[in-house]
Amino acid sequence: MTEEELFDLCMYIATSAEGLKDEPKDYGPLRLLEVLERIALYAAKSYNDVFLREIAGEVSENKDLVMTDNERFYRALENLVVRFASEARDRNKRKENKDA
């Protein structure tokens, strides 16, 4: 992530937080997913993180559902959390095995 991209992300977070006061409640998760997508892409490129590359693609595919199919959007979001929990478990196991 370049310095300019990092600045843009920080600005996006700040303006999103401020703007949410006047926006529909579903925009909050959408904006957080936008941040997740950008950070996941950065990690995928910088650390060759295959899981986060997949997550970025999944977020990109599903984030706009908040505008067209709210139920599918929240199911996709739940699936995303389940995938992260599973990946965290796997990464912790690998770390424990490495440390042993």
N, C-alpha and C positions, 0 to 999 in steps of 0.2 A: 504494500500500500504506500503510495507516494505521500509526501507531506501534504500536498494539495488534496488528495483523496481523503486523508485522515481529517483534515480541516473541514472538508465538505460533509463528512459523516458526522462530525461533532456539531456542525451547524444544523444539519438535518435533525439530529436528536433534540437540540435546543428549540428549534422552531416547531418541531412536532409536539414537544411537551407544552409549549405555550399555546399552540393552536388547538390542542385537544379540548380546551375549555369550551369551545364553541362548536365542536364537531360531534357527530354521532358516536356513541360508545364503542361501536365496532371498529372505528378507526384506530383505536389504541393498539389492539392486537395486530392490525395491518401494519402500522408504523413499526412496531417491535419486530415483526417479521422482515421488514425491509432492512432494518439494522442487522438482524441475524444473517440475512442473505449476503450482505456486504462483508461482514466479518468472516463468515464461512468461506466466501470466495478468496479473501485475503489469506486465510489459514491454508486453504487448499493449494494456493499458488506458492506460498512461502514455505510451507512445511510438508507439501505433498500429502495432505490429509485427504484420503479418498472418501472417508465417511462424510466429512464436511463438504466436500465437492458434491456428493450426492444430495446432502441436505440442502445446499444452495439451489440445486436444480429442482428439488421437490418444492421448496418455498416459492421459487419463481413460477412453477406450474400452478400452484394453488392459491397464492395470496390474493389474486383478483376475484376469487370465489366469494369473498366477503361482499362484493357488490351484486353478485348474481345468484348465488346459492349459499345462503348463510349456514344452513345445516351441513352441507358438504364442507364448507370452510372450517367449521368447528370440529368436524370429524377428522379432517386432515391435520388440524392443529393437535388434536388428541393423539393421533398416530405419530406425529412428529415427537411429542413428549415421550411416548413409549419407545420409539427408536433411540432417543437420547439416553433414556434410562438403561436400555439394553447395552448400548455402546459404552456407557460409563461403567457398567458391571464388567464388561469384557476388558476394558482398558485397566480397570483396577486389578483384575486377575492377572493380566500380563505384567503389570507393575509389581505385584506381589511375587510372582514367579521370578521376575528379574532380580528383585531385591533379596530373594532367598538364597 
